[in-house]
Amino acid sequence: MATMTIRNIDDQLKARLRVQAAKHGRSMEDEARDILRTALSTEPASGQTLVDDIRALFEPLGGVDLEVPPRDAVPDPIDFGS
C-alpha cells in the first residue's frame, strides 16, 4: 500500500471532512480514502474523447465553408546590422 500526504488543505475543508467522517463513524483518513475511491471509480459518461463530444454537439448545426486566404511568401529575416 502506498502512503500519500496532502498539504495546504484549507481549514474549512478539513473541518467539513472531520464532520462528514464523524457522521459516517470513521476517521478522517478513512473518509478521505472513501471519497477518493468513489470519485475515481466512475467511468466517463460518454466513453468518448472531448473532441468527439464537441463534434456530436455541433455537427447537427451544419458546417461552415471558410475561404482560405492565399499564403504570402515568407519574408526575409530582419537584419539588425552590426
C-alpha positions in Angstrom: 0.0 0.0 0.0 1.2 3.5 -0.8 1.2 6.5 1.5 0.1 9.9 0.5 0.5 13.3 2.3 -1.8 16.2 1.3 -0.5 19.6 2.3 -2.1 23.0 2.4 -5.7 21.9 3.0 -8.0 24.8 3.7 -9.1 24.8 7.4 -12.7 24.9 6.4 -12.3 21.9 4.1 -10.6 20.0 6.9 -13.4 20.8 9.3 -16.0 19.6 6.8 -14.1 16.4 6.3 -13.9 15.9 10.1 -17.7 16.4 10.4 -18.5 14.1 7.5 -16.2 11.4 8.9 -17.9 11.6 12.3 -21.3 11.3 10.6 -20.1 8.1 9.0 -18.4 6.8 12.1 -14.9 6.7 10.8 -11.6 8.5 10.8 -10.8 11.4 8.6 -8.2 9.3 6.8 -10.8 6.6 6.1 -13.3 9.2 4.9 -10.8 10.8 2.6 -9.9 7.3 1.2 -13.6 6.6 0.6 -14.1 9.9 -1.1 -11.1 9.3 -3.5 -12.2 5.7 -4.2 -15.8 6.8 -5.0 -14.7 9.8 -7.2 -12.2 7.7 -9.2 -14.3 4.5 -9.6 -16.8 6.1 -12.0 -16.2 5.8 -15.8 -16.5 8.8 -18.1 -20.2 9.3 -19.0 -19.8 9.1 -22.8 -16.7 7.0 -23.2 -15.7 9.3 -26.0 -12.9 11.9 -26.3 -13.6 15.5 -25.7 -13.3 16.1 -29.5 -15.9 13.5 -30.2 -18.2 15.1 -27.6 -17.8 18.6 -29.1 -18.3 17.3 -32.6 -21.5 15.5 -31.6 -22.8 18.7 -30.1 -22.1 21.0 -33.1 -22.4 18.6 -36.1 -26.2 18.8 -36.2 -25.9 22.6 -36.7 -24.1 22.1 -40.0 -20.7 23.2 -41.2 -19.3 26.5 -42.4 -17.1 26.8 -45.5 -14.4 29.3 -44.9 -12.3 30.9 -47.6 -8.7 30.1 -47.2 -6.6 33.2 -47.9 -3.6 32.7 -50.2 -0.2 32.4 -48.5 2.3 35.2 -48.9 5.9 34.5 -49.5 8.0 34.1 -46.3 9.5 37.5 -45.6 13.3 37.8 -45.3 14.5 37.9 -41.7 15.2 41.2 -40.2 18.9 42.3 -40.2 19.7 44.0 -37.0 23.0 45.0 -38.6 26.3 45.0 -36.9 
